[in-house]
Amino acid sequence: MSHTNLARLTRVAMAALVAVTLDPLVALAQSSSPATASSPLYREVTDETGRTVRLPQQIHRIITLSPNLTEIVYALGLQDELVGNTTYCDYPPEAQKKTKVGDTINPSIEEIATLHPDIVLVTKGNRLETVYALEKLGIPSYGTDPHTIEEIAASTKRLGEILGAGEAAAAVVADFHHRLADVQQHVAAVPMARVLFVVWTEPLISISKDTFIADALRYAGATSIVDSTAPWPRMNLEEVVKLQPDFLVFPDSRSGQGPHTFETMADLPGWRLLNAVRNHKIAVVNEVIDRPAPRIVTAIEELARQLHPEAFLERPPDSTDKEKEKGQPENVNPPQSLKQDLHSVPTPPAELSLLIPPKELVPCAR
């Protein structure tokens, strides 16, 4: 064998020896080193509470700890990825069939862990202890915190991007804005109704002017008489009598409790002094008004029609309109105004009591 061939063979042998020596070390490093935030398998995002959250690139298993988040997941078409939610997650009806991990305030961390979620969606209404417990187990949680109607739209869009349903989210938000614009077009020319939104009757609890519910009232052509920055202010009925709201607004009840009738309210001390009670100016709005999800637009539409029915009447065509309509098919009549039972005002749902955070809780997104 020539000297040149011997040198070449030596180099090949040495390279093979190095490869054999290093391969087990590389394999050991790959198997024992956890993936870092810079790994292509993971990404870092900032949630709506300002927390930095490490998430998998691909999310296939979702748990929601609030009814509004469950609704958003379904609206995005991700119901097959939803592996668990809370006992209060009742819409759409199919959501009730999902595995329950407890209620909003005290979910079972053990049950959540057994479902192996890629992400747990929470709101500021969930306890910080829950978030910390999930963090210790390495389960990422993403927090939402919308305070206005536009922030609900932005939150939905952001969730869609994070969960891999950006196009679906864009479509949901576009429809949301279209329906809001239609309501605004109808109520733009009518005076704002002054209302008292009743979260709870005993004690009397209303809403802050900085909540998404107060913003929903504004979109429906109303303004709250309550000028408070406290999240869920307790009201003095004497003060309400002095302010004399045009309407009382109640969320529809799902609690199964007996309804308050106008006659009953008229017999109650204080309530009978309200012109809104005497004149039957009571609006009962879809309970979704207390959920920061795109479906809240349904409650806004209903409330606007109840407060301002005249704004939704068909406008008689003038002579110019008649000229334009010649040779055109007859217009279809718009939907009739929603009918309201003027003899029944349901007690607000018991679940709303969860919206009044105990001292140990972080102020929720309502």
Residue frames relative to the residue before (quaternion, step in Angstrom):
aa qw qx qy qz dx dy dz
M 1.0000 0.0000 0.0000 0.0000 0.00 0.00 0.00
S 0.4534 -0.6990 0.4805 0.2737 3.55 -0.93 0.96
H 0.6492 -0.5238 0.3890 0.3909 3.50 -1.30 0.41
T 0.6320 0.5420 -0.3290 0.4456 3.59 1.06 -0.79
N 0.6725 0.4889 -0.2965 0.4698 3.60 0.90 -0.93
L 0.6322 0.5348 -0.3347 0.4497 3.59 1.02 -0.76
A 0.6524 0.5102 -0.3140 0.4642 3.60 0.98 -0.81
R 0.6481 0.5189 -0.3158 0.4593 3.55 1.03 -0.86
L 0.6539 0.5151 -0.3067 0.4616 3.57 0.97 -0.88
T 0.6276 0.5434 -0.3295 0.4498 3.56 1.06 -0.76
R 0.6565 0.5153 -0.3090 0.4560 3.59 0.97 -0.89
V 0.6464 0.5190 -0.3162 0.4614 3.58 1.00 -0.85
A 0.6590 0.5143 -0.3056 0.4558 3.56 0.96 -0.91
M 0.6561 0.5097 -0.3133 0.4600 3.58 0.95 -0.85
A 0.6379 0.5225 -0.3247 0.4633 3.60 1.01 -0.82
A 0.6502 0.5126 -0.3158 0.4634 3.56 0.97 -0.85
L 0.6453 0.5292 -0.3169 0.4507 3.57 1.02 -0.86
V 0.6460 0.5151 -0.3159 0.4665 3.60 1.00 -0.83
A 0.6522 0.5216 -0.3159 0.4504 3.56 0.96 -0.88
V 0.6573 0.5074 -0.3077 0.4645 3.57 0.95 -0.92
T 0.6639 0.5127 -0.3011 0.4535 3.58 1.03 -0.80
L 0.7477 0.4411 -0.2273 0.4413 3.59 0.89 -0.95
D 0.5662 0.6434 -0.3898 0.3371 3.60 1.01 -0.70
P 0.6792 0.4734 -0.3243 0.4576 3.65 0.79 -0.82
L 0.6364 0.5314 -0.3348 0.4478 3.58 1.05 -0.72
V 0.6403 0.5125 -0.3187 0.4751 3.59 1.01 -0.82
A 0.6590 0.5096 -0.3099 0.4582 3.55 0.93 -0.91
L 0.6447 0.5201 -0.3196 0.4602 3.56 1.01 -0.85
A 0.6533 0.5119 -0.3158 0.4598 3.58 0.95 -0.83
Q 0.6691 0.5061 -0.3024 0.4524 3.56 0.97 -0.87
S 0.7150 0.4552 -0.2617 0.4615 3.57 1.01 -0.77
S 0.7531 0.4112 -0.2218 0.4633 3.57 1.05 -0.69
S 0.6620 0.4971 -0.3245 0.4576 3.61 1.12 -0.50
P 0.3853 -0.7171 0.5225 0.2536 3.59 -0.72 0.99
A 0.5675 -0.5825 0.4529 0.3655 3.54 -1.24 0.59
T 0.3162 -0.7531 0.5474 0.1820 3.55 -0.96 0.84
A 0.6935 -0.4720 0.3369 0.4275 3.54 -1.32 0.21
S 0.6674 0.4944 -0.3035 0.4669 3.59 1.19 -0.52
S 0.4639 0.6758 -0.4479 0.3570 3.57 1.29 -0.10
P 0.5472 -0.6241 0.4397 0.3432 3.61 -1.06 0.69
L 0.5860 0.5771 -0.3811 0.4223 3.61 1.21 -0.25
Y 0.7768 0.2806 -0.1367 0.5470 3.59 1.20 -0.43
R 0.1186 -0.7621 0.6311 0.0829 3.53 -1.36 0.30
E 0.3166 -0.7266 0.5736 0.2069 3.54 -1.23 0.41
V 0.0198 -0.7808 0.6242 -0.0165 3.56 -0.95 0.95
T 0.3513 -0.6964 0.5769 0.2426 3.56 -1.27 0.36
D 0.3025 -0.7724 0.5278 0.1828 3.57 -0.68 1.05
E 0.7144 -0.4927 0.3020 0.3946 3.58 -1.30 0.10
T 0.6343 0.4866 -0.3429 0.4932 3.57 1.28 -0.03
G 0.5926 -0.5989 0.3488 0.4105 3.59 1.31 0.00
R 0.5063 0.6483 -0.4239 0.3789 3.60 1.27 0.08
T 0.3526 -0.6882 0.5880 0.2373 3.55 -1.16 0.66
V 0.0800 -0.8201 0.5661 -0.0242 3.54 -0.67 1.18
R 0.2876 -0.7459 0.5817 0.1503 3.57 -0.97 0.96
L 0.0153 -0.8299 0.5545 -0.0598 3.57 -0.54 1.22
P 0.5370 -0.5742 0.4850 0.3830 3.58 -1.18 0.43
Q 0.5801 -0.5730 0.4405 0.3756 3.58 -1.16 0.53
Q 0.7714 0.2255 -0.1155 0.5837 3.55 0.99 -0.86
I 0.1339 -0.7944 0.5905 0.0469 3.58 -0.77 1.06
H 0.0322 -0.8287 0.5575 -0.0370 3.55 -0.64 1.16
R 0.7693 0.2611 -0.1461 0.5645 3.59 1.20 -0.41
I 0.0401 -0.8248 0.5602 -0.0647 3.55 -0.49 1.30
I 0.0721 -0.7436 0.6613 0.0673 3.55 -1.18 0.72
T 0.1578 -0.7804 0.5994 0.0826 3.58 -0.98 0.86
L 0.2036 -0.8010 0.5559 0.0894 3.57 -0.95 0.90
S 0.7227 0.3022 -0.2494 0.5694 3.57 1.15 0.62
P 0.5824 -0.6229 0.3898 0.3477 3.63 -0.96 0.79
N 0.6477 0.5260 -0.3411 0.4329 3.61 0.94 -0.77
L 0.6495 0.5120 -0.3203 0.4620 3.58 1.06 -0.70
T 0.5990 0.5400 -0.3511 0.4758 3.57 1.10 -0.65
E 0.6473 0.5211 -0.3173 0.4570 3.57 0.95 -0.88
I 0.6575 0.5105 -0.3150 0.4559 3.58 0.95 -0.84
V 0.6301 0.5347 -0.3361 0.4518 3.59 0.96 -0.83
Y 0.6653 0.4797 -0.2997 0.4872 3.59 0.97 -0.82
A 0.6405 0.5325 -0.3290 0.4449 3.59 0.96 -0.83
L 0.6837 0.4696 -0.2722 0.4877 3.59 1.15 -0.64
G 0.5003 -0.6783 0.4116 0.3467 3.58 1.28 -0.05
L 0.5284 0.6521 -0.3884 0.3804 3.58 1.23 0.43
Q 0.2503 0.8152 -0.4953 0.1655 3.58 1.18 0.48
D 0.6274 0.5410 -0.3493 0.4377 3.62 1.06 -0.57
E 0.6647 0.4823 -0.2989 0.4860 3.59 1.19 -0.49
L 0.5732 0.5884 -0.3778 0.4272 3.60 1.26 -0.29
V 0.1077 -0.8384 0.5340 0.0185 3.59 -0.39 1.24
G 0.8185 0.0118 -0.0041 0.5743 3.60 1.22 -0.22
N 0.0332 0.7808 -0.6237 0.0126 3.55 -1.23 0.56
T 0.6350 -0.5596 0.3772 0.3761 3.60 -1.24 -0.16
T 0.6759 -0.4980 0.3663 0.4012 3.53 -1.33 0.22
Y 0.6632 0.4961 -0.3107 0.4665 3.61 1.19 -0.37
C 0.5470 0.6133 -0.4013 0.4046 3.60 1.25 -0.13
D 0.1027 0.8496 -0.4982 0.1393 3.55 0.02 1.36
Y 0.7382 0.3297 -0.2328 0.5405 3.60 1.23 0.14
P 0.4726 -0.2669 -0.8304 0.1258 1.46 -1.71 1.85
P 0.7350 -0.4387 0.2626 0.4453 3.62 -1.21 0.31
E 0.6012 0.5802 -0.3597 0.4155 3.58 1.09 -0.67
A 0.5775 0.6092 -0.3736 0.3948 3.57 1.16 -0.55
Q 0.5969 0.5831 -0.3606 0.4167 3.58 1.16 -0.50
K 0.6435 0.5354 -0.3174 0.4456 3.59 1.22 -0.39
K 0.5252 0.6378 -0.4130 0.3832 3.58 1.25 -0.20
T 0.6278 -0.5303 0.4115 0.3942 3.56 -1.25 0.48
K 0.2851 -0.7733 0.5470 0.1464 3.57 -0.82 1.02
V 0.2045 -0.7943 0.5652 0.0882 3.56 -0.91 0.97
G 0.7232 -0.3596 0.2325 0.5419 3.58 1.22 0.39
D 0.6358 -0.5216 0.3830 0.4207 3.57 -1.22 -0.32
T 0.7412 -0.4312 0.2855 0.4280 3.54 -1.32 0.01
I 0.7240 0.4496 -0.2450 0.4622 3.55 0.96 -0.89
N 0.8191 0.1320 -0.0408 0.5567 3.60 0.94 -0.86
P 0.0199 0.8137 -0.5798 0.0355 3.61 0.39 1.13
S 0.4935 -0.6424 0.4967 0.3116 3.56 -1.22 0.47
I 0.3506 -0.7433 0.5327 0.2019 3.57 -0.53 1.17
E 0.6209 0.5474 -0.3432 0.4440 3.60 1.02 -0.75
E 0.6651 0.4973 -0.3045 0.4665 3.57 0.92 -0.90
I 0.6257 0.5313 -0.3334 0.4638 3.57 1.01 -0.79
A 0.6665 0.5177 -0.3036 0.4423 3.59 0.89 -0.96
T 0.6608 0.5187 -0.3220 0.4366 3.60 0.96 -0.79
L 0.6611 0.5065 -0.3111 0.4579 3.60 1.18 -0.44
H 0.2988 -0.8081 0.4677 0.1973 3.61 1.33 -0.04
P 0.1084 0.8317 -0.5389 0.0779 3.63 0.66 1.01
D 0.4369 -0.6469 0.5529 0.2915 3.53 -1.24 0.50
I 0.7914 0.0034 0.0258 0.6107 3.56 1.20 -0.60
V 0.1651 -0.7382 0.6437 0.1160 3.56 -1.19 0.66
L 0.2401 -0.7812 0.5637 0.1198 3.57 -0.68 1.11
V 0.0166 -0.8098 0.5845 -0.0481 3.58 -0.76 1.08
T 0.2814 -0.7039 0.6117 0.2262 3.53 -1.38 0.12
K 0.6445 -0.5023 0.3828 0.4310 3.58 -1.25 0.06
G 0.5432 0.6006 -0.3963 0.4327 3.56 1.32 -0.01
N 0.5971 0.5314 -0.3677 0.4752 3.57 1.24 -0.28
R 0.5612 -0.6378 0.4112 0.3305 3.56 -1.10 0.67
L 0.5562 -0.6011 0.4584 0.3452 3.55 -1.13 0.68
E 0.5784 0.5898 -0.3741 0.4214 3.59 1.11 -0.64
T 0.6237 0.5366 -0.3355 0.4587 3.56 1.07 -0.72
V 0.6589 0.5077 -0.3018 0.4658 3.56 0.92 -0.93
Y 0.6675 0.4985 -0.3074 0.4599 3.60 0.93 -0.89
A 0.6465 0.5225 -0.3256 0.4504 3.60 0.96 -0.83
L 0.6458 0.5028 -0.3178 0.4786 3.59 1.01 -0.78
E 0.6321 0.5505 -0.3230 0.4394 3.56 1.02 -0.85
K 0.6465 0.5282 -0.3179 0.4494 3.59 0.99 -0.82
L 0.6997 0.4457 -0.2576 0.4954 3.56 1.14 -0.65
G 0.5097 -0.6632 0.4126 0.3609 3.58 1.28 -0.01
I 0.4946 0.6335 -0.4413 0.3992 3.58 1.22 0.46
P 0.3201 -0.7810 0.4993 0.1960 3.63 -0.48 1.12
S 0.1004 -0.7711 0.6260 0.0584 3.56 -1.08 0.78
Y 0.1899 -0.7725 0.5998 0.0859 3.55 -1.03 0.86
G 0.2237 -0.8181 0.5226 0.0870 3.58 -0.67 1.14
T 0.1743 -0.7625 0.6151 0.0998 3.56 -1.09 0.81
D 0.0009 0.8194 -0.5715 0.0440 3.59 -1.11 0.63
P 0.1288 0.8186 -0.5511 0.0978 3.64 0.60 1.05
H 0.1786 -0.8005 0.5671 0.0753 3.58 -1.00 0.88
T 0.7548 0.2620 -0.1692 0.5771 3.60 1.27 -0.14
I 0.6665 -0.4844 0.3741 0.4257 3.55 -1.30 0.20
E 0.6609 0.4917 -0.3161 0.4707 3.60 0.95 -0.80
E 0.6378 0.5148 -0.3348 0.4649 3.60 1.05 -0.64
I 0.5742 0.5499 -0.3804 0.4724 3.60 1.16 -0.49
A 0.6519 0.5041 -0.3120 0.4728 3.59 0.96 -0.85
A 0.6742 0.4936 -0.2955 0.4632 3.58 0.90 -0.93
S 0.6405 0.5255 -0.3206 0.4591 3.59 1.02 -0.81
T 0.6402 0.5217 -0.3171 0.4662 3.59 1.00 -0.83
K 0.6529 0.5141 -0.3083 0.4630 3.56 0.95 -0.89
R 0.6708 0.4985 -0.2980 0.4613 3.58 0.91 -0.91
L 0.6377 0.5163 -0.3313 0.4658 3.60 0.97 -0.80
G 0.6291 0.5380 -0.3365 0.4489 3.57 0.99 -0.78
E 0.6564 0.5062 -0.3080 0.4669 3.57 0.97 -0.85
I 0.6792 0.4976 -0.2918 0.4538 3.59 0.92 -0.90
L 0.7423 0.4170 -0.2170 0.4775 3.58 0.99 -0.86
G 0.5589 -0.6404 0.3793 0.3656 3.57 1.27 0.10
A 0.6282 0.5012 -0.3468 0.4837 3.59 1.16 0.55
G 0.0701 0.8603 -0.5007 0.0658 3.56 0.95 0.92
E 0.6692 0.4998 -0.3072 0.4561 3.59 0.92 -0.88
A 0.6439 0.5127 -0.3183 0.4704 3.58 0.97 -0.84
A 0.6498 0.5197 -0.3165 0.4556 3.59 0.97 -0.84
A 0.6345 0.5325 -0.3268 0.4551 3.57 1.00 -0.83
A 0.6558 0.5046 -0.3072 0.4700 3.59 1.01 -0.80
V 0.6422 0.5206 -0.3204 0.4625 3.59 0.98 -0.86
V 0.6839 0.4843 -0.2848 0.4654 3.59 0.89 -0.93
A 0.6249 0.5363 -0.3418 0.4528 3.60 1.03 -0.73
D 0.6570 0.4915 -0.3042 0.4841 3.59 0.96 -0.84
F 0.6057 0.5677 -0.3249 0.4531 3.55 1.06 -0.85
H 0.7005 0.4587 -0.2642 0.4786 3.58 0.83 -1.00
H 0.6207 0.5492 -0.3444 0.4410 3.59 1.02 -0.74
R 0.6885 0.4712 -0.2815 0.4740 3.59 0.90 -0.90
L 0.6234 0.5254 -0.3391 0.4693 3.59 1.04 -0.70
A 0.6532 0.5171 -0.3137 0.4555 3.58 0.95 -0.87
D 0.6296 0.5358 -0.3366 0.4508 3.57 1.04 -0.73
V 0.6447 0.5023 -0.3181 0.4805 3.59 0.98 -0.84
Q 0.6544 0.5275 -0.3108 0.4436 3.58 0.90 -0.93
Q 0.6278 0.5422 -0.3337 0.4478 3.56 1.02 -0.77
H 0.6846 0.4917 -0.2856 0.4561 3.58 1.02 -0.80
V 0.7858 0.3611 -0.1830 0.4677 3.60 0.84 -0.92
A 0.4130 0.7504 -0.4539 0.2457 3.60 1.24 -0.15
A 0.7619 0.4056 -0.2075 0.4604 3.60 0.97 -0.82
V 0.6281 0.5373 -0.3482 0.4422 3.62 1.22 -0.07
P 0.5653 -0.5942 0.4353 0.3713 3.60 -1.12 0.58
M 0.5315 -0.6212 0.4711 0.3313 3.56 -1.11 0.68
A 0.3546 -0.7181 0.5585 0.2162 3.56 -0.95 0.89
R 0.3258 -0.7217 0.5769 0.2007 3.59 -1.00 0.83
V 0.0044 0.8427 -0.5338 0.0697 3.57 -0.52 1.17
L 0.2551 -0.6878 0.6446 0.2151 3.50 -1.39 0.30
F 0.2070 -0.7625 0.6028 0.1109 3.55 -0.64 1.14
V 0.1957 -0.8120 0.5453 0.0700 3.56 -0.57 1.21
V 0.2190 -0.7704 0.5902 0.1006 3.55 -0.49 1.23
W 0.7844 -0.0453 0.0906 0.6119 3.54 0.98 -0.93
T 0.3981 -0.7541 0.4764 0.2142 3.57 -1.02 0.76
E 0.8074 0.0909 -0.0255 0.5824 3.61 0.98 -0.78
P 0.4046 -0.3749 -0.7569 0.3505 1.56 -0.36 2.47
L 0.5796 -0.5876 0.4338 0.3613 3.54 -1.23 0.45
I 0.0244 0.8011 -0.5916 0.0875 3.55 -0.56 1.25
S 0.1077 -0.7903 0.6020 0.0376 3.56 -0.95 0.90
I 0.5890 -0.5811 0.4392 0.3501 3.57 -1.20 -0.50
S 0.5272 -0.5995 0.5044 0.3290 3.52 -1.28 0.47
K 0.5587 -0.5993 0.4532 0.3511 3.55 -1.21 0.44
D 0.6877 0.4803 -0.2720 0.4715 3.60 1.27 -0.30
T 0.5171 0.6376 -0.4251 0.3813 3.62 1.18 0.37
F 0.6119 -0.5493 0.4087 0.3961 3.57 -1.24 0.37
I 0.5798 0.5678 -0.3849 0.4397 3.62 1.18 -0.47
A 0.6397 0.5102 -0.3231 0.4755 3.59 0.97 -0.82
D 0.6421 0.5094 -0.3179 0.4767 3.57 1.04 -0.74
A 0.6178 0.5352 -0.3388 0.4658 3.59 1.05 -0.74
L 0.6098 0.5450 -0.3469 0.4591 3.59 1.04 -0.75
R 0.6566 0.5179 -0.3172 0.4473 3.58 0.92 -0.88
Y 0.6448 0.5107 -0.3230 0.4680 3.59 1.01 -0.77
A 0.6914 0.4620 -0.2691 0.4858 3.59 1.14 -0.61
G 0.5788 -0.6092 0.3696 0.3967 3.58 1.24 0.10
A 0.6227 0.5103 -0.3433 0.4838 3.57 1.08 0.73
T 0.1429 -0.7584 0.6255 0.1146 3.51 -1.31 0.32
S 0.4667 -0.6868 0.4834 0.2770 3.56 -0.98 0.85
I 0.4439 -0.6841 0.5111 0.2716 3.57 -1.06 0.76
V 0.5956 0.5840 -0.3517 0.4248 3.57 1.27 -0.32
D 0.0853 -0.7922 0.6041 0.0139 3.57 -0.64 1.13
S 0.3788 0.7106 -0.4889 0.3355 3.54 0.42 1.28
T 0.3386 -0.7315 0.5544 0.2070 3.54 -1.14 0.66
A 0.4635 0.6470 -0.4633 0.3898 3.60 1.27 -0.03
P 0.5800 -0.6339 0.3696 0.3539 3.61 -0.83 0.90
W 0.8048 0.0167 0.0395 0.5920 3.59 0.81 -1.00
P 0.0927 -0.8622 0.4960 0.0453 3.58 0.42 1.20
R 0.3742 -0.6729 0.5873 0.2496 3.54 -1.10 0.75
M 0.2363 -0.7999 0.5438 0.0928 3.51 -0.89 1.00
N 0.3535 -0.6767 0.6033 0.2304 3.52 -1.23 0.63
L 0.4619 -0.7125 0.4520 0.2734 3.58 -0.66 1.10
E 0.5923 0.5642 -0.3662 0.4437 3.58 1.11 -0.61
E 0.6350 0.5206 -0.3231 0.4705 3.56 1.06 -0.79
V 0.6359 0.5271 -0.3237 0.4615 3.59 1.00 -0.83
V 0.6294 0.5321 -0.3312 0.4593 3.58 1.00 -0.82
K 0.6442 0.5137 -0.3244 0.4646 3.60 0.98 -0.77
L 0.7063 0.4697 -0.2599 0.4614 3.58 0.99 -0.87
Q 0.1257 -0.8513 0.4989 0.1025 3.61 1.23 -0.53
P 0.0842 -0.8141 0.5740 0.0242 3.63 0.26 1.22
D 0.5528 -0.6033 0.4603 0.3443 3.57 -1.20 0.55
F 0.7981 0.0814 0.0000 0.5970 3.56 1.06 -0.84
L 0.2572 -0.6628 0.6652 0.2281 3.50 -1.38 0.36
V 0.1391 -0.7931 0.5902 0.0582 3.58 -0.90 0.94
F 0.0684 -0.7915 0.6073 -0.0054 3.54 -0.78 1.12
P 0.4032 -0.6537 0.5666 0.2986 3.60 -1.07 0.63
D 0.5598 -0.6093 0.4417 0.3467 3.56 -1.04 0.79
S 0.4085 -0.7432 0.4843 0.2148 3.57 -0.99 0.85
R 0.0997 -0.7606 0.6373 0.0733 3.50 -1.13 0.81
S 0.4773 0.7315 -0.3930 0.2873 3.52 1.33 0.06
G 0.4521 -0.6932 0.4559 0.3276 3.58 1.19 -0.35
Q 0.4854 0.6515 -0.4488 0.3723 3.58 1.24 0.08
G 0.6181 -0.5638 0.3991 0.3752 3.54 -1.23 0.51
P 0.4801 -0.6917 0.4576 0.2857 3.60 -0.98 0.78
H 0.4205 -0.6241 0.5821 0.3080 3.51 -1.30 0.42
T 0.2317 -0.7446 0.6042 0.1639 3.60 -0.90 0.83
F 0.6355 -0.5165 0.3946 0.4168 3.53 -1.23 0.36
E 0.6229 0.5471 -0.3409 0.4432 3.55 1.03 -0.77
T 0.6491 0.5131 -0.3148 0.4650 3.58 1.01 -0.85
M 0.6733 0.4913 -0.3012 0.4632 3.57 0.89 -0.91
A 0.6394 0.5404 -0.3279 0.4377 3.56 1.03 -0.75
D 0.6808 0.4754 -0.2843 0.4793 3.58 1.21 -0.44
L 0.5834 0.5960 -0.3735 0.4061 3.57 1.24 -0.24
P 0.5357 -0.6251 0.4485 0.3481 3.61 -0.94 0.81
G 0.7774 0.2968 -0.2392 0.5003 3.56 -0.91 0.87
W 0.7031 0.4597 -0.2731 0.4687 3.58 0.66 -1.07
R 0.6689 0.5192 -0.3112 0.4314 3.58 0.95 -0.85
L 0.6227 0.5425 -0.3415 0.4486 3.59 1.26 -0.24
L 0.5705 0.5950 -0.3771 0.4222 3.56 1.29 -0.12
N 0.4745 -0.6765 0.4875 0.2820 3.56 -0.86 0.96
A 0.6034 0.5760 -0.3548 0.4221 3.56 1.10 -0.70
V 0.6534 0.4870 -0.3073 0.4914 3.60 1.08 -0.71
R 0.6791 0.4993 -0.2966 0.4489 3.57 0.86 -0.96
N 0.7573 0.3757 -0.1950 0.4974 3.58 1.04 -0.78
H 0.4498 -0.7144 0.4308 0.3190 3.57 1.32 0.23
K 0.3609 0.7137 -0.5126 0.3124 3.56 0.98 0.85
I 0.3098 0.7321 -0.5275 0.2997 3.53 0.45 1.30
A 0.1291 -0.7793 0.6102 0.0609 3.57 -0.88 0.95
V 0.1341 -0.7644 0.6275 0.0626 3.56 -0.89 1.00
V 0.0946 -0.8437 0.5281 -0.0144 3.54 -0.40 1.26
N 0.6741 -0.5006 0.3698 0.3977 3.55 -1.20 0.61
E 0.5347 -0.6685 0.4215 0.2992 3.57 -0.92 0.97
V 0.5280 0.6380 -0.4155 0.3763 3.60 1.20 -0.28
I 0.4454 0.6913 -0.4473 0.3516 3.59 1.28 -0.13
D 0.7253 0.4158 -0.2560 0.4853 3.61 1.14 -0.51
R 0.6369 0.4998 -0.3398 0.4786 3.60 1.25 0.34
P 0.3020 -0.7756 0.5246 0.1789 3.61 -0.57 1.08
A 0.4062 0.6529 -0.5184 0.3741 3.53 0.33 1.36
P 0.6976 -0.4994 0.2938 0.4215 3.64 -1.13 0.44
R 0.5968 0.5860 -0.3751 0.3996 3.63 1.07 -0.55
I 0.4713 0.6760 -0.4455 0.3499 3.61 1.21 -0.17
V 0.5447 0.6179 -0.4039 0.3978 3.59 1.17 -0.45
T 0.5713 0.5790 -0.3817 0.4390 3.61 1.14 -0.52
A 0.6643 0.4887 -0.2960 0.4819 3.59 0.96 -0.88
I 0.6265 0.5344 -0.3369 0.4564 3.59 1.02 -0.76
E 0.6476 0.5153 -0.3118 0.4667 3.58 0.96 -0.86
E 0.6725 0.5004 -0.2979 0.4567 3.57 0.86 -0.98
L 0.6787 0.4976 -0.2985 0.4502 3.57 0.86 -0.96
A 0.6340 0.5342 -0.3349 0.4477 3.60 0.94 -0.83
R 0.6680 0.4954 -0.3021 0.4659 3.59 0.98 -0.80
Q 0.6655 0.4937 -0.3112 0.4653 3.59 1.05 -0.67
L 0.7048 0.4585 -0.2639 0.4727 3.58 0.97 -0.84
H 0.8138 0.1457 -0.0299 0.5618 3.57 1.01 -0.83
P 0.0240 -0.8413 0.5398 0.0152 3.63 0.60 1.04
E 0.6108 0.5794 -0.3532 0.4081 3.58 1.08 -0.68
A 0.6348 0.5524 -0.3314 0.4266 3.58 1.14 -0.60
F 0.7213 0.4231 -0.2379 0.4941 3.57 1.22 -0.35
L 0.4321 0.6760 -0.4766 0.3593 3.57 1.26 0.29
E 0.5375 -0.6156 0.4627 0.3436 3.55 -1.13 0.64
R 0.3768 -0.7295 0.5273 0.2188 3.58 -0.85 0.98
P 0.4495 -0.6802 0.4964 0.2980 3.61 -0.78 0.96
P 0.4492 -0.7016 0.4728 0.2871 3.62 -0.80 0.90
D 0.3363 -0.7156 0.5698 0.2240 3.57 -1.05 0.78
S 0.7514 -0.4011 0.2604 0.4546 3.56 -1.27 0.04
T 0.6249 0.5373 -0.3415 0.4518 3.58 1.05 -0.73
D 0.6441 0.5180 -0.3203 0.4629 3.54 0.98 -0.87
K 0.6477 0.5300 -0.3289 0.4375 3.58 0.97 -0.85
E 0.6307 0.5274 -0.3355 0.4600 3.57 1.04 -0.78
K 0.6621 0.5118 -0.3028 0.4561 3.56 1.01 -0.85
E 0.7037 0.4934 -0.2657 0.4368 3.54 1.09 -0.77
K 0.4532 0.6911 -0.4617 0.3223 3.60 1.24 -0.17
G 0.8247 0.1966 -0.1705 0.5022 3.50 -0.91 0.95
Q 0.6293 0.5115 -0.3420 0.4746 3.58 1.28 0.06
P 0.5740 -0.5879 0.4286 0.3758 3.61 -1.08 0.59
E 0.6076 -0.5809 0.4068 0.3576 3.54 -1.16 0.69
N 0.4935 -0.6710 0.4695 0.2929 3.56 -0.96 0.90
V 0.4404 -0.6599 0.5394 0.2822 3.50 -1.15 0.66
N 0.5003 -0.6598 0.4649 0.3134 3.57 -0.91 0.90
P 0.4926 -0.6477 0.4816 0.3254 3.59 -1.01 0.71
P 0.6611 -0.4940 0.3607 0.4345 3.59 -1.20 0.34
Q 0.5149 -0.6350 0.4774 0.3222 3.54 -1.07 0.77
S 0.6099 -0.5481 0.4170 0.3921 3.55 -1.19 0.51
L 0.5587 -0.6133 0.4363 0.3484 3.51 -1.03 0.76
K 0.3932 -0.7149 0.5280 0.2355 3.54 -0.95 0.91
Q 0.1520 -0.7891 0.5924 0.0577 3.52 -1.03 0.82
D 0.3753 -0.6974 0.5652 0.2308 3.52 -0.96 0.90
L 0.2077 -0.8283 0.5131 0.0868 3.54 -0.27 1.30
H 0.6672 0.4868 -0.3126 0.4692 3.55 1.23 0.23
S 0.7515 0.3258 -0.2116 0.5333 3.56 1.20 0.21
V 0.0152 -0.7706 0.6369 -0.0175 3.53 -0.83 1.03
P 0.2866 -0.7903 0.5099 0.1823 3.61 -0.24 1.21
T 0.5327 -0.5772 0.5099 0.3509 3.50 -1.28 0.50
P 0.5319 -0.6260 0.4462 0.3551 3.63 -0.86 0.79
P 0.6072 -0.6115 0.3634 0.3540 3.60 -1.01 0.80
A 0.5767 -0.6110 0.4234 0.3389 3.52 -1.13 0.75
E 0.5778 0.6075 -0.3865 0.3844 3.58 1.12 -0.60
L 0.5771 0.6037 -0.3894 0.3885 3.57 1.12 -0.53
S 0.5491 0.6064 -0.4071 0.4062 3.55 1.19 -0.39
L 0.5924 0.5659 -0.3655 0.4419 3.57 1.20 -0.47
L 0.6138 0.5729 -0.3476 0.4173 3.52 1.22 -0.44
I 0.6245 0.4884 -0.3457 0.5020 3.57 1.28 -0.15
P 0.2376 -0.8437 0.4581 0.1478 3.59 0.13 1.26
P 0.4571 -0.6507 0.5284 0.2975 3.58 -0.96 0.85
K 0.7111 -0.4756 0.2974 0.4239 3.56 -1.25 0.35
E 0.7023 0.4844 -0.2986 0.4278 3.56 0.97 -0.76
L 0.6281 0.5529 -0.3388 0.4301 3.58 1.24 -0.14
V 0.4962 -0.5973 0.5272 0.3450 3.51 -1.25 0.45
P 0.5661 -0.5789 0.4324 0.3967 3.66 -0.95 0.66
C 0.3483 -0.7876 0.4749 0.1809 3.55 -0.67 1.09
A 0.6184 -0.5543 0.4203 0.3657 3.51 -1.37 0.16
R 0.3876 -0.7430 0.4420 0.3199 3.51 1.38 0.00
